[in-house]
Amino acid sequence: MTIIKPIIFQQFDELIFGFNTKIGNDRTAPYFLNVSMSVGDDENRVKENRELFFNEIGLTTNSVVFQKQVHGDAVTFVEQPGFCGESDAMITDKTGLGIAISTGDCTAVFIYDKENKVIAGVHAGWRGTEKKILEKTLNKLMKKYKSSPANLFVYLAPSISQINYEVGEEVAALFDDKYLQPLN
């Protein structure tokens, strides 16, 4: 199993952080080591994969909260493990509670407030980005916890690249021109 543990969060002993690829454990195509319930994989296999992953990083599936990601802008404050419903960002200040974000092409963004010991996980695809999901998550951190940008550590997980993912004019028109890079 390939688990990536970004350096940016390794300085915080209170954090357990990592993400997996679908590589490992002799799983078969097309799902391999999938941990998402939303892609058509066998539910029991996904549960087994989740258990393998969380055990590997030092958690249990019973200490993690999951959401149904809907490519929107809903941000949920979570306090207990299990399923929290539909949203694309979760925020918690509960020690021992893991938050799970699933991505394929989209970007997962994790924000840690070192002073308030609060972490947020954001599922940010183009739809959520257009709806300002990241800005809304940051605003909630600042409003509820008085988070200061100087105390925030942010990690953008790997995602699809512009070389491998093109959008049409209808999507490009949703964003300010300063964010666009036309194809030659």
N, C-alpha and C positions, 0 to 999 in steps of 0.2 A: 504494500500500500504506500502510495506517495503522499506524504503530508508536508505541506509548506507552512513554515512558521516564520512570518516576516520579522525582521530584526527590530522594527520600530516598536513593537509591543513587548519584546523580550526583556526590556528594562523594568517592567512592572511585574513584580512577583505575584501580585494579586490577580493577574490575568492568565487565563488559559485560552490560547488563541491558535487556531490553525485552520487550514482548509485542505480538502483533498482534491485530487484529480480522479478521473474515472479509471486510472491505471492501477492494477494490482489484484491480488487474491484470485487469480486465474478465472475471473469472470468472463462471460462471453458477450460478443457483440449482439445487439447494438448498445446495450446499457452498461456493460462492464460493472464498475463499482459505483453505480448511481445511488444517490441518497435522496432523490427528489420523488415525491409521490405524484407529480404532475406530468410525467412524460410517458406514461403507459407501461412502465415496468411492473413486474409482479410485486404486489404489496408486501408479501412476506420476505422477498429478497431485499427490498428496500429497507425494511425494518432490520434485517440481519446486517446489511451494509452499514446502516446508521450505528448499530451497536458496535460493530467492529471499529468504525471511525472514532466514535466518542470514547470508547475504552482506550484506544490508542493515544488520545490526547489527554486522558485523565478525567473524563466526565462519564456520566451514564445518560442513556436516553431519557431517563426519568428526571433529569435535572435540566432539561433543555426545553425551550419554547419554540414552537414552529408557527408559521403563518401561511395562509394561502395568498401567494403573491399574484396581484391582479393588474400590474402595470399601471398603477394609479399613484395617488399622492397621500394616502392615509398613513398616519404615523400613530402607532399604538404604544402606550406605556404598559409594560408587562411586569407582573409581580410573581407569577408562578409558572411552573413548567406545564407542558401540554400544548394544546392548540389554542391560539388567540384569535382566530377568525381571519378575515380578509384585510390585508394591509400590505404595504411595501416598505415599511420601516418599523423597527421596534427599538424601544429605549428601556433600559433597566438600571436600577441602582441596587438591586438585590444581590448580595454576595452569594455565590454558588449557583446562580441561575445563568445558564448558557442561552444564547440566542442563535438561531440557525437561519442563514440566508442561503438560498439556492440560486445559482446562476448558470447560464449556458453562455449566451452571447452577451448578456447584460453585465453591467459592472456592479460588484458589491462594494459598498463603501462602509468602512468601520470608523467610528469616531469615539475616542476615549478621552474623558475629562479626568485628568489625574488628580485634581483637587477634590472633586465631588464623588469620585469613584463611580462614575456613570459611563455606560457604554451604549452606543447606538449602532445598529446594523441596518443598512439601507440597500434595497434592491433598486438600482437605477438604470433602467433601460431608456430608450429614447422617449417613450411615452411619459414615464415618470419624470424624466429630466425636463421635458417640455412643460410639465405641470409643477416644476420646481420642488420635487420631493426632497432634495438635499437641503435647499434653503429652508423649507418648512421644518425639517428635522433639526437643523441648527437653531432656528427660532424657538422651537419647543425646549431645547436644551438651555438656551439663554433665559427663557421666560421662567421655567420651573426651577432650574438649578442655579440661575445667575452665572452660567458658564461663561468664562472669559476665553476669547479666541487664543490668548497666549498659553492657556492650559490644555488646549485640545491637540490631540495627536490623531492624525487622519491617515488611513490606509485605503488605497484603491486596489482591489484585487484584480488579477488578470481578467481580461475580457477580450472579446473579438476586436480586431483592428480595422481601421478604415480601409486597409488593403483588401480585407476579406469580407467586408460588409458595406454595401452601397445602399443608399436610400434614394428615392425619387424626389422630384421637385416638390411634391405635395408634403413630404416630411421636411425637407430643407426649408420650405416656406414658413414653418412653425418657429424657426429659430432666427435670432438676430444674425445678420450677415457676417458679423465679426467672428462668429463661431464656425463658419463654413469654409471648407477648402474644396473648391471646384476641381473636378477631374480635368486633366489636360486632354 
